[in-house]
């Protein structure tokens, strides 16, 4: 017999030993203590706690593997997956033993537009996790993930989870960040194109926090790889230069910050173009928009630095009103001066300057001290836009929001989302991770892209 046959025989022996029914369960216990025994014990305990009787008394407990029938008093029994699932009755493929909703249980009535759904039936706890929505009605897509992307057994490291959630607290700031697969991708079984990186470089008050959000090109295979690689390369460069960057932030050296971060970003796109050439891909398609926040951990430093390229949004919630801090493409270095809220118009621009787009922060009347405050040059075709840069000083009570295009577009355009989030985030205490995730996935009809957002609350 060949060596391959011998190895196969060994594998078969091992497999047979693993599942040999004659072999007892591992463990020193001399009494029955299998998983089934523990399940039986727990079932008896719970049933006795509910009705004061032994669940096995009178032979009422079905044999192992038998379907559960209705409980005493007409209470609907447990549920099991099946092909006769009732629409709206629970997760995909979910049914009750009688094939219907069960006696005495009615589907919940629809909630008015823009209001959260009523408390769910205790018999259906999964309804509590259903995402809310704003607007005239819910989107056509299901609110929860349905189809996983196709996996390559030789490339499992390339899989992207449906949802990523992170958070931290340093000094006066509290960070919450989330990235979710869009409704369209969830329905079609496509991977999340957005990438999210949150990292701390250094320790103590000298630490520097980085939040990076990247979005791959829509409808391009492998777009999630480009977004992830862009975040990783920028993160490595920031980590290696974090001492100098932290010093420039603490000394408000905006000129050095802008030029250095501009070069760092350009090198990241250069690496993307090289990677596209290695894989025989179009550099314009193997690309990603990227947006970053640099946050010093020192409690005495409230300078916040934004930089990036491509679509997305930078917003600030101050005194209950949203402000759009997105730098205009023709702006140079800008600082976070007074801003009007949505719908309030813009003040008259300084002489020699064109008006800023409605809802955007105007440039300060005084000229910037940065030596390279001229508009950024046009980027190559593989770069999805000009370099964007802004510094601002946070005030207590501010909430700074960095997000990808899939979150920024409904926040700017859809009725209700901005007001909904302003009401949710105006509390003195930042939301917990679960509450922030629920807010981030508030759905709006007509917007089905990935959603990635990172918010910073200022104490």
MOSULKA-V789012 format. One record per residue. N is the residue number from 1. RES is the residue in one letter. PSI is psi in whole degrees, -180 to 180 (999 if undefined). D_LAST is the distance of its C-alpha to the last C-alpha in Angstrom with 1 decimal. Layout:
BEGIN
n=N res=RES psi=PSI d_last=D_LAST
n=N res=RES psi=PSI d_last=D_LAST
END
This chain:
BEGIN
n=1 res=X psi=143 d_last=73.4
n=2 res=X psi=164 d_last=71.0
n=3 res=X psi=-37 d_last=67.9
n=4 res=X psi=-43 d_last=65.8
n=5 res=X psi=-38 d_last=67.7
n=6 res=X psi=-42 d_last=67.4
n=7 res=X psi=-40 d_last=63.6
n=8 res=X psi=-38 d_last=63.6
n=9 res=X psi=-41 d_last=65.7
n=10 res=X psi=-45 d_last=63.3
n=11 res=X psi=-42 d_last=60.4
n=12 res=X psi=-41 d_last=62.5
n=13 res=X psi=-44 d_last=63.3
n=14 res=X psi=-43 d_last=59.7
n=15 res=X psi=-42 d_last=58.7
n=16 res=X psi=-40 d_last=61.6
n=17 res=X psi=-37 d_last=60.7
n=18 res=X psi=-38 d_last=57.1
n=19 res=X psi=23 d_last=58.2
n=20 res=X psi=116 d_last=61.5
n=21 res=X psi=-15 d_last=61.8
n=22 res=X psi=-13 d_last=64.1
n=23 res=X psi=137 d_last=61.4
n=24 res=X psi=162 d_last=59.4
n=25 res=X psi=149 d_last=55.6
n=26 res=X psi=153 d_last=54.2
n=27 res=X psi=151 d_last=53.4
n=28 res=X psi=-4 d_last=55.4
n=29 res=X psi=135 d_last=55.3
n=30 res=X psi=-14 d_last=58.8
n=31 res=X psi=165 d_last=57.8
n=32 res=X psi=123 d_last=56.5
n=33 res=X psi=41 d_last=52.8
n=34 res=X psi=175 d_last=52.2
n=35 res=X psi=-41 d_last=49.3
n=36 res=X psi=-40 d_last=51.6
n=37 res=X psi=-41 d_last=52.5
n=38 res=X psi=-38 d_last=48.9
n=39 res=X psi=-44 d_last=48.2
n=40 res=X psi=-43 d_last=51.2
n=41 res=X psi=-44 d_last=50.1
n=42 res=X psi=-40 d_last=46.6
n=43 res=X psi=-43 d_last=48.2
n=44 res=X psi=-40 d_last=50.6
n=45 res=X psi=-47 d_last=47.9
n=46 res=X psi=-43 d_last=45.7
n=47 res=X psi=-40 d_last=48.8
n=48 res=X psi=-34 d_last=50.0
n=49 res=X psi=-30 d_last=46.7
n=50 res=X psi=-47 d_last=46.8
n=51 res=X psi=5 d_last=50.5
n=52 res=X psi=15 d_last=51.7
n=53 res=X psi=165 d_last=54.2
n=54 res=X psi=128 d_last=54.8
n=55 res=X psi=-21 d_last=53.9
n=56 res=X psi=-9 d_last=57.1
n=57 res=X psi=136 d_last=59.4
n=58 res=X psi=11 d_last=62.1
n=59 res=X psi=28 d_last=61.3
n=60 res=X psi=-21 d_last=58.5
n=61 res=X psi=127 d_last=56.4
n=62 res=X psi=161 d_last=57.6
n=63 res=X psi=161 d_last=58.8
n=64 res=X psi=133 d_last=56.6
n=65 res=X psi=-12 d_last=56.0
n=66 res=X psi=148 d_last=57.2
n=67 res=X psi=149 d_last=55.1
n=68 res=X psi=135 d_last=53.3
n=69 res=X psi=-176 d_last=54.9
n=70 res=X psi=145 d_last=53.6
n=71 res=X psi=163 d_last=52.3
n=72 res=X psi=142 d_last=54.1
n=73 res=X psi=11 d_last=53.7
n=74 res=X psi=7 d_last=53.2
n=75 res=X psi=134 d_last=49.7
n=76 res=X psi=143 d_last=49.1
n=77 res=X psi=-175 d_last=49.3
n=78 res=X psi=172 d_last=47.0
n=79 res=X psi=158 d_last=46.6
n=80 res=X psi=148 d_last=47.9
n=81 res=X psi=145 d_last=47.6
n=82 res=X psi=167 d_last=50.6
n=83 res=X psi=-13 d_last=51.9
n=84 res=X psi=37 d_last=52.4
n=85 res=X psi=142 d_last=48.6
n=86 res=X psi=134 d_last=48.0
n=87 res=X psi=131 d_last=45.7
n=88 res=X psi=0 d_last=42.4
n=89 res=X psi=1 d_last=43.3
n=90 res=X psi=-163 d_last=40.7
n=91 res=X psi=162 d_last=40.1
n=92 res=X psi=130 d_last=42.7
n=93 res=X psi=19 d_last=46.0
n=94 res=X psi=136 d_last=45.1
n=95 res=X psi=161 d_last=47.8
n=96 res=X psi=165 d_last=48.9
n=97 res=X psi=-30 d_last=52.3
n=98 res=X psi=7 d_last=54.2
n=99 res=X psi=3 d_last=52.9
n=100 res=X psi=-160 d_last=51.0
n=101 res=X psi=-16 d_last=47.9
n=102 res=X psi=152 d_last=49.5
n=103 res=X psi=140 d_last=50.9
n=104 res=X psi=12 d_last=48.8
n=105 res=X psi=122 d_last=45.9
n=106 res=X psi=147 d_last=45.2
n=107 res=X psi=147 d_last=42.8
n=108 res=X psi=146 d_last=39.7
n=109 res=X psi=149 d_last=40.1
n=110 res=X psi=146 d_last=38.1
n=111 res=X psi=150 d_last=34.9
n=112 res=X psi=154 d_last=34.7
n=113 res=X psi=135 d_last=33.1
n=114 res=X psi=2 d_last=29.3
n=115 res=X psi=149 d_last=29.0
n=116 res=X psi=154 d_last=28.3
n=117 res=X psi=157 d_last=31.5
n=118 res=X psi=163 d_last=32.7
n=119 res=X psi=138 d_last=32.2
n=120 res=X psi=163 d_last=34.6
n=121 res=X psi=132 d_last=37.9
n=122 res=X psi=-25 d_last=37.4
n=123 res=X psi=-10 d_last=40.3
n=124 res=X psi=72 d_last=38.4
n=125 res=X psi=-20 d_last=35.0
n=126 res=X psi=-21 d_last=34.6
n=127 res=X psi=-23 d_last=34.2
n=128 res=X psi=-24 d_last=30.7
n=129 res=X psi=1 d_last=29.5
n=130 res=X psi=130 d_last=30.9
n=131 res=X psi=141 d_last=28.5
n=132 res=X psi=177 d_last=27.9
n=133 res=X psi=162 d_last=28.9
n=134 res=X psi=158 d_last=28.6
n=135 res=X psi=-166 d_last=31.6
n=136 res=X psi=-24 d_last=35.2
n=137 res=X psi=167 d_last=35.7
n=138 res=X psi=154 d_last=34.8
n=139 res=X psi=161 d_last=35.6
n=140 res=X psi=-27 d_last=39.0
n=141 res=X psi=156 d_last=37.7
n=142 res=X psi=153 d_last=36.9
n=143 res=X psi=-20 d_last=33.3
n=144 res=X psi=160 d_last=33.5
n=145 res=X psi=142 d_last=34.9
n=146 res=X psi=-49 d_last=38.7
n=147 res=X psi=129 d_last=40.3
n=148 res=X psi=150 d_last=39.5
n=149 res=X psi=154 d_last=40.4
n=150 res=X psi=134 d_last=43.7
n=151 res=X psi=143 d_last=43.4
n=152 res=X psi=120 d_last=45.7
n=153 res=X psi=-23 d_last=46.7
n=154 res=X psi=-1 d_last=46.9
n=155 res=X psi=44 d_last=43.5
n=156 res=X psi=-24 d_last=41.1
n=157 res=X psi=-15 d_last=38.6
n=158 res=X psi=-5 d_last=38.3
n=159 res=X psi=145 d_last=37.0
n=160 res=X psi=126 d_last=33.6
n=161 res=X psi=154 d_last=31.8
n=162 res=X psi=-39 d_last=31.2
n=163 res=X psi=140 d_last=27.4
n=164 res=X psi=135 d_last=24.9
n=165 res=X psi=136 d_last=21.4
n=166 res=X psi=165 d_last=18.8
n=167 res=X psi=165 d_last=15.3
n=168 res=X psi=169 d_last=13.3
n=169 res=X psi=126 d_last=10.3
n=170 res=X psi=128 d_last=10.3
n=171 res=X psi=-121 d_last=8.5
n=172 res=X psi=-2 d_last=5.0
n=173 res=X psi=149 d_last=6.1
n=174 res=X psi=128 d_last=7.8
n=175 res=X psi=135 d_last=11.2
n=176 res=X psi=135 d_last=13.8
n=177 res=X psi=141 d_last=17.3
n=178 res=X psi=147 d_last=20.7
n=179 res=X psi=124 d_last=24.1
n=180 res=X psi=144 d_last=26.9
n=181 res=X psi=137 d_last=30.6
n=182 res=X psi=162 d_last=31.6
n=183 res=X psi=-40 d_last=33.9
n=184 res=X psi=-44 d_last=36.8
n=185 res=X psi=-37 d_last=36.5
n=186 res=X psi=-38 d_last=36.2
n=187 res=X psi=-37 d_last=39.4
n=188 res=X psi=-5 d_last=41.3
n=189 res=X psi=34 d_last=40.4
n=190 res=X psi=153 d_last=38.9
n=191 res=X psi=161 d_last=36.2
n=192 res=X psi=125 d_last=32.6
n=193 res=X psi=-23 d_last=32.8
n=194 res=X psi=146 d_last=29.0
n=195 res=X psi=146 d_last=27.7
n=196 res=X psi=130 d_last=24.1
n=197 res=X psi=124 d_last=23.2
n=198 res=X psi=128 d_last=20.1
n=199 res=X psi=148 d_last=20.7
n=200 res=X psi=128 d_last=19.5
n=201 res=X psi=125 d_last=21.9
n=202 res=X psi=178 d_last=22.2
n=203 res=X psi=163 d_last=20.7
n=204 res=X psi=-153 d_last=18.3
n=205 res=X psi=-16 d_last=16.4
n=206 res=X psi=1 d_last=19.0
n=207 res=X psi=155 d_last=18.3
n=208 res=X psi=128 d_last=18.0
n=209 res=X psi=138 d_last=16.8
n=210 res=X psi=132 d_last=19.0
n=211 res=X psi=121 d_last=18.9
n=212 res=X psi=132 d_last=22.3
n=213 res=X psi=125 d_last=23.7
n=214 res=X psi=148 d_last=27.5
n=215 res=X psi=124 d_last=30.1
n=216 res=X psi=168 d_last=33.8
n=217 res=X psi=134 d_last=36.5
n=218 res=X psi=143 d_last=37.4
n=219 res=X psi=27 d_last=40.6
n=220 res=X psi=123 d_last=41.3
n=221 res=X psi=138 d_last=42.1
n=222 res=X psi=11 d_last=40.0
n=223 res=X psi=-31 d_last=37.1
n=224 res=X psi=-29 d_last=34.6
n=225 res=X psi=-44 d_last=36.0
n=226 res=X psi=-42 d_last=35.5
n=227 res=X psi=-44 d_last=31.8
n=228 res=X psi=-43 d_last=31.3
n=229 res=X psi=-38 d_last=33.2
n=230 res=X psi=-43 d_last=31.3
n=231 res=X psi=-43 d_last=28.0
n=232 res=X psi=-44 d_last=29.7
n=233 res=X psi=-42 d_last=31.3
n=234 res=X psi=-40 d_last=28.2
n=235 res=X psi=-42 d_last=26.4
n=236 res=X psi=-42 d_last=29.3
n=237 res=X psi=-41 d_last=29.4
n=238 res=X psi=-43 d_last=25.7
n=239 res=X psi=-41 d_last=26.1
n=240 res=X psi=-28 d_last=29.2
n=241 res=X psi=17 d_last=27.8
n=242 res=X psi=-30 d_last=24.3
n=243 res=X psi=-49 d_last=25.2
n=244 res=X psi=-41 d_last=26.4
n=245 res=X psi=-44 d_last=23.6
n=246 res=X psi=-39 d_last=20.9
n=247 res=X psi=-43 d_last=23.0
n=248 res=X psi=-34 d_last=23.3
n=249 res=X psi=-44 d_last=19.6
n=250 res=X psi=-31 d_last=19.0
n=251 res=X psi=5 d_last=22.0
n=252 res=X psi=39 d_last=21.2
n=253 res=X psi=77 d_last=24.6
n=254 res=X psi=-36 d_last=24.4
n=255 res=X psi=-47 d_last=28.1
n=256 res=X psi=-38 d_last=28.4
n=257 res=X psi=-48 d_last=25.4
n=258 res=X psi=-48 d_last=27.0
n=259 res=X psi=-40 d_last=30.5
n=260 res=X psi=-44 d_last=29.6
n=261 res=X psi=-30 d_last=27.5
n=262 res=X psi=-47 d_last=30.3
n=263 res=X psi=-41 d_last=33.0
n=264 res=X psi=-43 d_last=31.0
n=265 res=X psi=-42 d_last=30.7
n=266 res=X psi=-39 d_last=34.4
n=267 res=X psi=-36 d_last=35.5
n=268 res=X psi=-43 d_last=33.8
n=269 res=X psi=-31 d_last=35.8
n=270 res=X psi=-40 d_last=38.8
n=271 res=X psi=-36 d_last=38.5
n=272 res=X psi=-42 d_last=38.2
n=273 res=X psi=-40 d_last=41.4
n=274 res=X psi=-40 d_last=43.2
n=275 res=X psi=-38 d_last=42.2
n=276 res=X psi=-41 d_last=43.5
n=277 res=X psi=-39 d_last=46.8
n=278 res=X psi=-37 d_last=47.2
n=279 res=X psi=4 d_last=47.0
n=280 res=X psi=34 d_last=49.1
n=281 res=X psi=161 d_last=46.4
n=282 res=X psi=122 d_last=45.8
n=283 res=X psi=-30 d_last=43.0
n=284 res=X psi=-24 d_last=41.8
n=285 res=X psi=-36 d_last=41.3
n=286 res=X psi=72 d_last=39.9
n=287 res=X psi=177 d_last=36.8
n=288 res=X psi=147 d_last=33.2
n=289 res=X psi=148 d_last=30.4
n=290 res=X psi=140 d_last=27.4
n=291 res=X psi=138 d_last=23.8
n=292 res=X psi=151 d_last=21.3
n=293 res=X psi=135 d_last=17.9
n=294 res=X psi=125 d_last=17.5
n=295 res=X psi=111 d_last=14.1
n=296 res=X psi=140 d_last=14.4
n=297 res=X psi=-15 d_last=13.0
n=298 res=X psi=128 d_last=13.1
n=299 res=X psi=-21 d_last=9.9
n=300 res=X psi=-8 d_last=11.8
n=301 res=X psi=114 d_last=12.6
n=302 res=X psi=18 d_last=10.6
n=303 res=X psi=132 d_last=13.9
n=304 res=X psi=130 d_last=14.2
n=305 res=X psi=126 d_last=17.9
n=306 res=X psi=140 d_last=19.7
n=307 res=X psi=158 d_last=23.4
n=308 res=X psi=-176 d_last=26.0
n=309 res=X psi=136 d_last=29.2
n=310 res=X psi=-174 d_last=30.3
n=311 res=X psi=158 d_last=29.0
n=312 res=X psi=-157 d_last=25.6
n=313 res=X psi=153 d_last=22.6
n=314 res=X psi=117 d_last=19.5
n=315 res=X psi=161 d_last=17.5
n=316 res=X psi=132 d_last=14.4
n=317 res=X psi=111 d_last=13.3
n=318 res=X psi=123 d_last=12.6
n=319 res=X psi=40 d_last=13.5
n=320 res=X psi=1 d_last=15.3
n=321 res=X psi=139 d_last=17.4
n=322 res=X psi=140 d_last=17.9
n=323 res=X psi=133 d_last=18.7
n=324 res=X psi=110 d_last=21.0
n=325 res=X psi=7 d_last=20.2
n=326 res=X psi=121 d_last=23.2
n=327 res=X psi=135 d_last=25.3
n=328 res=X psi=150 d_last=28.9
n=329 res=X psi=-27 d_last=31.5
n=330 res=X psi=2 d_last=33.2
n=331 res=X psi=153 d_last=30.2
n=332 res=X psi=-146 d_last=29.8
n=333 res=X psi=132 d_last=26.8
n=334 res=X psi=155 d_last=24.2
n=335 res=X psi=163 d_last=20.9
n=336 res=X psi=78 d_last=18.2
n=337 res=X psi=-167 d_last=19.6
n=338 res=X psi=143 d_last=19.7
n=339 res=X psi=141 d_last=20.4
n=340 res=X psi=148 d_last=22.2
n=341 res=X psi=177 d_last=21.4
n=342 res=X psi=138 d_last=24.0
n=343 res=X psi=2 d_last=27.4
n=344 res=X psi=-4 d_last=26.8
n=345 res=X psi=-175 d_last=29.0
n=346 res=X psi=147 d_last=28.5
n=347 res=X psi=165 d_last=29.4
n=348 res=X psi=133 d_last=32.6
n=349 res=X psi=158 d_last=32.4
n=350 res=X psi=160 d_last=33.5
n=351 res=X psi=137 d_last=37.2
n=352 res=X psi=0 d_last=38.3
n=353 res=X psi=140 d_last=35.4
n=354 res=X psi=154 d_last=35.8
n=355 res=X psi=145 d_last=33.5
n=356 res=X psi=153 d_last=30.4
n=357 res=X psi=149 d_last=30.7
n=358 res=X psi=137 d_last=29.4
n=359 res=X psi=-4 d_last=25.8
n=360 res=X psi=158 d_last=25.0
n=361 res=X psi=127 d_last=23.2
n=362 res=X psi=155 d_last=26.0
n=363 res=X psi=151 d_last=26.6
n=364 res=X psi=154 d_last=25.9
n=365 res=X psi=-31 d_last=29.0
n=366 res=X psi=143 d_last=29.2
n=367 res=X psi=149 d_last=30.6
n=368 res=X psi=148 d_last=28.5
n=369 res=X psi=-5 d_last=29.1
n=370 res=X psi=134 d_last=29.2
n=371 res=X psi=-22 d_last=32.9
n=372 res=X psi=49 d_last=32.9
n=373 res=X psi=6 d_last=31.3
n=374 res=X psi=159 d_last=34.3
n=375 res=X psi=146 d_last=34.0
n=376 res=X psi=144 d_last=34.2
n=377 res=X psi=160 d_last=37.7
n=378 res=X psi=140 d_last=38.7
n=379 res=X psi=163 d_last=38.1
n=380 res=X psi=166 d_last=40.9
n=381 res=X psi=-31 d_last=41.7
n=382 res=X psi=-9 d_last=40.0
n=383 res=X psi=125 d_last=36.6
n=384 res=X psi=40 d_last=35.1
n=385 res=X psi=177 d_last=34.1
n=386 res=X psi=163 d_last=33.1
n=387 res=X psi=134 d_last=30.4
n=388 res=X psi=141 d_last=27.1
n=389 res=X psi=139 d_last=24.5
n=390 res=X psi=139 d_last=21.5
n=391 res=X psi=148 d_last=18.9
n=392 res=X psi=159 d_last=16.0
n=393 res=X psi=123 d_last=13.3
n=394 res=X psi=149 d_last=9.8
n=395 res=X psi=154 d_last=8.4
n=396 res=X psi=134 d_last=5.2
n=397 res=X psi=-12 d_last=6.0
n=398 res=X psi=153 d_last=8.0
n=399 res=X psi=117 d_last=9.5
n=400 res=X psi=130 d_last=12.0
n=401 res=X psi=121 d_last=15.1
n=402 res=X psi=133 d_last=17.9
n=403 res=X psi=160 d_last=21.1
n=404 res=X psi=176 d_last=24.8
n=405 res=X psi=-34 d_last=27.5
n=406 res=X psi=-23 d_last=28.0
n=407 res=X psi=-35 d_last=24.6
n=408 res=X psi=-38 d_last=24.4
n=409 res=X psi=-52 d_last=27.8
n=410 res=X psi=-29 d_last=27.4
n=411 res=X psi=-36 d_last=24.0
n=412 res=X psi=-37 d_last=25.9
n=413 res=X psi=-34 d_last=29.2
n=414 res=X psi=144 d_last=29.2
n=415 res=X psi=127 d_last=29.0
n=416 res=X psi=-32 d_last=26.4
n=417 res=X psi=-45 d_last=24.1
n=418 res=X psi=-44 d_last=21.6
n=419 res=X psi=-38 d_last=21.6
n=420 res=X psi=-47 d_last=21.5
n=421 res=X psi=-35 d_last=18.3
n=422 res=X psi=-42 d_last=16.6
n=423 res=X psi=-36 d_last=17.5
n=424 res=X psi=-35 d_last=16.4
n=425 res=X psi=9 d_last=12.9
n=426 res=X psi=-4 d_last=12.2
n=427 res=X psi=159 d_last=11.3
n=428 res=X psi=-36 d_last=8.3
n=429 res=X psi=137 d_last=8.4
n=430 res=X psi=154 d_last=9.1
n=431 res=X psi=155 d_last=12.9
n=432 res=X psi=176 d_last=14.9
n=433 res=X psi=-46 d_last=17.2
n=434 res=X psi=-41 d_last=20.1
n=435 res=X psi=-38 d_last=18.4
n=436 res=X psi=-40 d_last=17.1
n=437 res=X psi=-43 d_last=20.6
n=438 res=X psi=-39 d_last=22.1
n=439 res=X psi=-42 d_last=20.2
n=440 res=X psi=-28 d_last=21.1
n=441 res=X psi=15 d_last=24.7
n=442 res=X psi=124 d_last=25.1
n=443 res=X psi=150 d_last=28.5
n=444 res=X psi=128 d_last=30.1
n=445 res=X psi=132 d_last=33.9
n=446 res=X psi=-4 d_last=35.2
n=447 res=X psi=105 d_last=32.3
n=448 res=X psi=14 d_last=33.2
n=449 res=X psi=170 d_last=31.8
n=450 res=X psi=150 d_last=29.5
n=451 res=X psi=121 d_last=25.8
n=452 res=X psi=127 d_last=23.3
n=453 res=X psi=145 d_last=19.6
n=454 res=X psi=126 d_last=16.4
n=455 res=X psi=142 d_last=13.0
n=456 res=X psi=116 d_last=9.7
n=457 res=X psi=136 d_last=6.5
n=458 res=X psi=121 d_last=3.8
n=459 res=X psi=999 d_last=0.0
END
